[in-house]
């Protein structure tokens, strides 16, 4: 299936005052989200030419093309006499921020555990070294309806894992009490990657797994 075309963004925007007249020589100020700390914007897509942290509009209330850095901005629009017209927080290119910070999310989402564990919403890769205690080692999955990215669980311990869905969540559409991940036997470390469909879990990849 072909992807839909994107609606053309507005490269040059004209701002107006409350009466609809062009906001001649007004000013756009840019800050870090939720703060009063200035943050630069750019005139080039590669972010090499800075426009500074405020942009003066021309006589027609227009600004040049403005390119935003990752993580968003608080934007304040003022008239030529520095009277604030409006303030808008969390202005960002959502897709750009998501992809630009993906590596950080993956790195910070890695977690090593050694016993029974409930996976957090921001865990991405969980390594389990259950060398003692409960056998199998119980790993509780997050609520499927709140999960927006896959989670990978790798067993490096000498006891099997039992992955438990919550509430009415399912695994591959079935109400399995649990999903079993065998114990590791170097150099083989059984691993499972799961993705939520909003109501349950799909198994994306497996290594010698069993349901029980």
C-alpha positions in Angstrom: 0.0 0.0 0.0 1.4 3.4 -1.0 2.0 5.9 1.7 -0.2 9.1 1.6 1.3 12.4 0.6 2.1 15.0 3.2 0.2 18.3 3.4 2.6 21.1 2.5 3.8 22.9 5.7 3.7 26.7 5.8 7.3 27.9 5.1 6.6 31.6 5.7 4.0 32.5 8.3 2.3 35.9 8.8 1.2 36.9 12.3 -1.5 39.4 13.0 -2.7 41.4 16.0 -6.1 41.0 17.6 -7.8 43.2 14.9 -6.4 41.0 12.1 -3.8 43.6 11.0 -0.2 42.4 10.3 1.9 42.4 13.4 4.5 44.8 12.0 7.9 44.4 13.6 6.6 42.1 16.3 8.9 39.5 17.8 9.0 35.8 18.3 11.0 34.6 21.3 12.1 31.0 21.8 12.8 29.2 25.1 13.4 25.7 26.5 10.1 24.0 27.1 8.6 25.0 30.4 11.3 27.6 31.2 12.4 31.1 30.6 15.8 29.9 29.3 16.4 31.1 25.7 16.9 28.5 23.1 18.1 29.1 19.5 16.2 28.4 16.3 17.8 28.0 12.9 17.5 29.2 9.3 18.8 26.0 7.8 17.5 22.4 8.0 20.9 21.1 9.1 20.9 23.5 12.1 24.2 25.2 11.2 23.0 28.8 10.8 21.4 30.2 14.0 18.7 32.8 14.0 19.4 33.4 17.7 16.7 33.1 20.3 14.3 35.8 19.0 13.2 36.7 15.5 11.9 40.1 14.5 9.0 40.2 12.1 9.1 42.4 9.0 6.6 45.2 8.2 4.1 42.6 7.0 4.3 40.6 10.2 6.2 37.8 8.5 9.3 35.9 9.7 11.8 34.0 7.6 11.6 30.2 7.5 12.4 28.9 11.0 13.8 25.4 11.7 13.4 23.9 15.2 15.9 21.9 17.2 14.9 18.7 19.0 12.9 18.6 22.2 10.6 21.5 21.5 10.2 25.1 22.6 8.1 27.6 24.5 7.3 30.4 22.0 6.2 33.9 22.9 4.8 36.3 20.4 4.9 40.1 21.2 4.1 43.3 19.3 6.6 46.0 18.5 6.1 47.5 21.9 7.0 44.2 23.7 3.4 43.6 24.7 2.8 39.8 24.8 0.2 38.6 22.3 0.3 34.9 23.2 2.6 32.2 24.7 2.6 28.6 23.6 4.6 25.9 25.3 5.7 22.5 23.9 6.0 23.6 20.2 7.9 20.9 18.4 8.2 18.7 15.3 7.0 15.5 17.0 8.4 13.0 14.5 11.8 14.7 14.4 12.0 14.7 18.2 10.9 11.1 18.4 13.5 9.8 15.8 16.2 12.1 17.0 16.0 10.9 20.6 15.4 7.2 19.8 19.0 6.2 20.5 18.8 7.9 23.9 15.6 6.2 24.7 17.0 2.8 23.8 20.1 3.3 25.8 18.3 4.5 28.9 15.7 1.8 28.5 18.2 -1.0 29.2 17.9 -2.7 32.6 19.6 -5.7 34.3 17.6 -7.6 36.9 18.4 -10.7 39.0 15.0 -11.7 40.4 11.2 -11.2 40.1 10.6 -7.9 38.3 7.7 -5.9 36.9 8.7 -4.3 33.6 8.4 -0.5 33.6 6.7 1.5 30.8 10.1 2.9 29.7 12.0 -0.4 29.8 13.1 -1.3 26.3 15.7 -4.1 26.9 15.6 -6.2 30.0 18.4 -8.8 30.8 17.5 -11.3 33.5 20.1 -13.2 35.5 18.0 -15.2 37.8 20.6 -17.4 39.4 18.6 -18.1 42.6 15.3 -17.5 44.3 12.1 -18.2 42.5 12.1 -20.9 39.8 10.8 -19.9 37.4 11.7 -16.2 37.8 8.5 -14.1 37.4 8.6 -11.2 35.0 5.4 -9.1 34.8 4.7 -7.4 31.5 3.4 -3.7 31.4 -0.2 -3.1 30.7 -0.5 -3.6 26.9 -2.8 -0.5 26.5 -0.1 1.9 27.8 2.8 0.5 25.9 3.9 2.2 22.7 7.2 0.4 21.8 8.5 -3.1 21.8 10.2 -4.7 24.8 12.9 -7.4 24.6 13.6 -9.8 27.5 16.8 -11.8 27.4 17.5 -14.7 29.9 21.1 -15.0 30.9 20.5 -16.9 34.1 20.2 -20.6 35.0 16.5 -20.6 35.8 13.6 -20.2 33.3 11.5 -17.1 33.2 7.7 -16.8 33.3 6.4 -13.7 31.6 3.0 -12.7 33.0 0.5 -10.4 31.2 -1.6 -8.2 33.3 -5.4 -8.3 33.8 -7.2 -9.2 30.6 -4.1 -8.8 28.4 -3.4 -11.6 26.0 -0.4 -13.1 24.2 -1.0 -13.6 20.4 -4.7 -13.3 21.1 -4.7 -16.1 23.7 -5.3 -15.7 27.4 -2.1 -17.5 28.3 -1.4 -17.5 32.0 2.3 -17.0 31.2 5.0 -17.2 28.5 8.0 -19.4 29.4 11.5 -18.4 28.5 14.0 -21.3 29.0 17.1 -21.0 31.2 20.3 -19.9 29.5 23.0 -22.3 28.5 26.1 -20.5 27.3 26.5 -19.4 24.6 22.7 -19.6 24.0 20.6 -16.9 25.8 16.9 -17.3 25.0 15.3 -14.0 24.1 11.8 -12.8 23.3 10.7 -9.5 21.8 7.1 -8.4 22.4 5.0 -5.6 20.8 1.7 -4.3 22.2 -1.3 -3.9 19.8 -3.1 -1.9 22.5 -5.1 -4.8 23.9 -2.5 -7.6 24.1 1.0 -8.7 23.1 2.4 -9.9 19.8 5.5 -12.0 19.8 7.9 -10.5 17.3 10.8 -12.9 17.8 11.4 -15.9 19.9 14.1 -18.4 20.9 12.9 -21.8 22.2 9.8 -20.4 23.9 6.8 -22.2 25.4 3.4 -21.1 26.6 1.9 -22.5 29.7 
